[in-house]
């Protein structure tokens, strides 16, 4: 079940909200827990058992860590902590990386070990990081141990952010699990967030994604330079509006239930450096790695050699987190190298060049990075990048490239316009503008967005979500 589906919007969500608001305060978390389990089991009935086991195990581990801390048994506390970290990572590694590991063992060694590709539990990367944040923060004493199993289960399974984030750290919503205030204005704000995200996902990402899919299906020997660049640009906008749209819907749903989640995207395509880009893209993931990997390793408070090591470790893990394939690992290392170059080589140069040059420089390397990301493998990525620069391309432009440029030029321009904060500022000023009468206008605009999105969903057969596979 995905947010951008007719069933979710008209059946699951209204029923959940109705039960949630009718039930007394003491039962709201239980309602969220049960409905979230149903939401997850809708597409993953087998793996609901895995999630329940994870919830119970981490709940008990947190209580044990707190118990041994109270008795000053540091040795036992550390054992329980490292055991919990190991179990959580082992589950993630087994389900997500088992096939990748066996494939590489068979390739490197003179063996042919038979293995079966496992179906990836949806959202396992996201909820594993949430359980780890809880265990680590309890161990460090940064949060109070959660002794209410329903509250803890609600934190792990909460359907607005369960399968694709944003990654919500326990410390950020610890108090909200016990006490949260639901207001009419907050609920309305949540609806606005949800509708903006729905429009991003359905009206922009889905449509421009069809251009990328059509171009990616072309044999690379038959792809022109123009087609390759249009395909890359189309994917660049698709993944942004797809993922940021889904994150906006998650934030909006959270507000409807009284929760405040962190913003996950902050107009990353206006960035003037790779460093800035990663402060604006998938903010919750960057925050998680900074808090639980980079800073514990010493961050930048150590010598240059160790600081470089820390950055490489973080970006190797960032790439590996995204997928069990070498192209994801190289994608992570690619950004690690760029960030190191900006930090130690290009910093003074970038400070002197005009802003538009810095923006072009940033977007050029972001586009190349997305090729590493969307390609099926490293070899295909290298071949696609070569095509973008004329190596093995079917000429500079061909009929297919001109066709896609003609048909998607307006959508690409619209995507550019919607990728900058000025557009949203103008939008809010027009429909609100401080006038009471404009509240009706705002409601009308959002209603129109809703109707257009639903009209598209009713007739569309193309409604993927890119981050489900992570």
Secondary structure, DSSP 8 states (H G I E B T S, - for coil): --TTSHHIIIIIHHHHHHHHHHS-GGGHHHHHHHHHHHHHHTT-TTTHHHHHHHHHHHHHHHHHHHHHHHTT-HHHHHHHHHHHHHHHHHHHHHHHHHHHHHHHHHHHSS-----------TTHHHHHHHHHHHHHHHHHTSS-----HHHHHHHHH-TTTTTT-----HHHHHHHHH-----HHHHHHHHHHHHHHHHIIIIIIHHHHHHHHHHHTS-GGG--HHHHHHHHHHHHHHHHHHHHHHHHHHHHHHHHTT-------S-GGG-SSHHHHHHHSSHHHHHHHIIIIITTTTTTSS-HHHHHHHHHHHHHHHHHHH-SSHHHHHHHHHHHHHHHHHHHTSHHHHHHS-HHHHHHHHHHHHHHHHHHHHSSSHHHHHHHHHHHTTTT-S-S--HHHHHHHHHHHHHHHHHHHHTSHHHHHHHHHHHTTT-TTHHHHHHHHHHHHHHHHHHHHHH-S----GGGG-
